[in-house]
Amino acid sequence: MRHFNKILVTGGAGFIGSHVIRHLMNSYPSLEVVNIDALTYAGNLDNLSDVSTSNNYTFVKGNICDKDSVNQLFTEHNFDAVIHLAAESHVDRSIENPMTFLETNFMGTAILLNAALDTWKDNGMEGKLFYHISTDEVYGSLGEQGLFTESTAYDPRSPYSASKASSDHIVRAYHHTYGLPIVISNCSNNYGSHQYPEKLIPLMIGNIVAEKPLPIYGEGINVRDWLFVEDHARAIDLILSKGENGGTYNIGGLNEWRNIDLIKLLIKIVDSELGREEGSSENLISFVKDRAGHDLRYAIDASKLCNELGWKPTVTFEEGLLKTVKWYLANRS
């Protein structure tokens, strides 16, 4: 089991990153965490207001594509590990502006890898780890049957998923070529508090509250596996501590939902919380032209993570959604 003194988290002001930092700092009071985040539209320091005053926490505003700044950061801090979360992550935005995704997700990852290698190579790299967080979208699309496993061939369909697949490959290349200690995890769709409201669940919650249309791509039959973000943070902690060097772990919620069924469940919960007649907001649903290259179904086989490291989800989807809705209703600003 690995133990670390100081960890660099990239993209720590974002949705998943803020949950990871909070989990690590609450679980390991002596751990020092440095968070580098460019604070683009999806980064928000308010996400970390509860830990930001800790003596063990340092925030650095910076871009992982700035090679000189990244190298200086590694020189100043004796990091034991990197948890690399910083990424452009919205599929629709990647279709509109693919170059930004390639620059951040691929080149930013390569710059971090180089900095870690240059800093660690003279010490034999013992006790060091570069942990790269990725997505199940690198595997492409599933039919009605089957699950993505760690050995599923890559088949990305959008500029976003292609940029993440590329970054996965360069991380593995640094492991095989230079001996850099790495782990990679590929997760399904996350949901929970503190998510930027362009994403499906917070977008729909806001629209239900405001009685605005609820746009659903195609016929709403696309299937996603939903993972509660706090369960994801626990999985990241386990993989960081116990994951096999060079290994890959799929993290899924064991929780498949068609988009239309998810929206109808969300409507029931929000209507109930607002004191409306349950299901009355279904008249807000509107079907819109399908997204280009829209993958039909994602579903993760997380048995390796469950069997080898003892992880499992802790909340049902209904429980997690209720927690999520309550948070957004209480934090509308």
HUFENTA-V971093 format. One record per backbone hydrogen bond with DSSP energy under -1.0 kcal/mol. NH is the residue of the N-H (numbers start at 1). CO is the residue of the C=O. If there is no record, write none. Layout:
nh: <NH;NH>
co: <CO;CO>
This chain:
nh: <2;7;8;9;10;11;14;18;19;20;21;22;23;24;25;26;27;28;31;32;33;34;35;36;37;43;44;47;48;49;51;52;54;57;58;60;62;66;67;70;71;72;73;74;75;76;77;79;80;81;82;83;84;85;94;95;96;97;102;103;104;105;106;107;108;110;111;112;113;114;115;116;117;118;119;120;121;123;124;125;128;129;130;131;132;133;134;136;138;139;140;142;148;152;155;162;163;164;165;166;167;168;169;170;171;172;173;174;175;176;177;178;179;180;183;184;185;186;187;188;189;191;199;203;204;205;206;207;208;209;210;212;214;216;218;220;223;224;226;227;229;232;233;234;235;236;237;238;239;240;241;242;243;246;247;249;251;257;259;260;262;263;264;265;266;267;268;269;270;271;272;273;274;275;276;280;282;284;285;286;288;294;298;301;306;307;308;309;310;311;320;321;322;323;324;325;326;327;328;329;330;331>
co: <241;32;81;34;83;36;11;14;15;16;17;18;19;20;21;22;23;24;28;5;56;7;58;9;60;40;13;44;45;46;48;48;51;54;33;35;37;63;65;66;67;68;69;70;71;72;73;77;6;6;129;8;131;10;90;91;92;93;98;99;100;101;102;102;103;106;107;108;109;110;111;112;113;114;115;116;117;120;121;120;125;80;181;82;183;84;185;187;135;136;137;297;299;149;138;158;159;160;161;162;163;164;165;166;167;168;169;170;171;172;173;174;175;174;130;247;132;249;134;251;225;227;196;199;200;201;202;203;204;205;206;207;284;286;288;217;296;257;255;189;191;228;229;230;231;232;233;234;235;236;237;238;239;182;244;184;186;224;222;220;258;259;260;261;262;263;264;265;266;267;268;269;270;272;271;277;279;281;282;214;216;291;223;148;302;303;304;305;306;305;316;317;318;319;320;321;322;323;324;325;326;327>
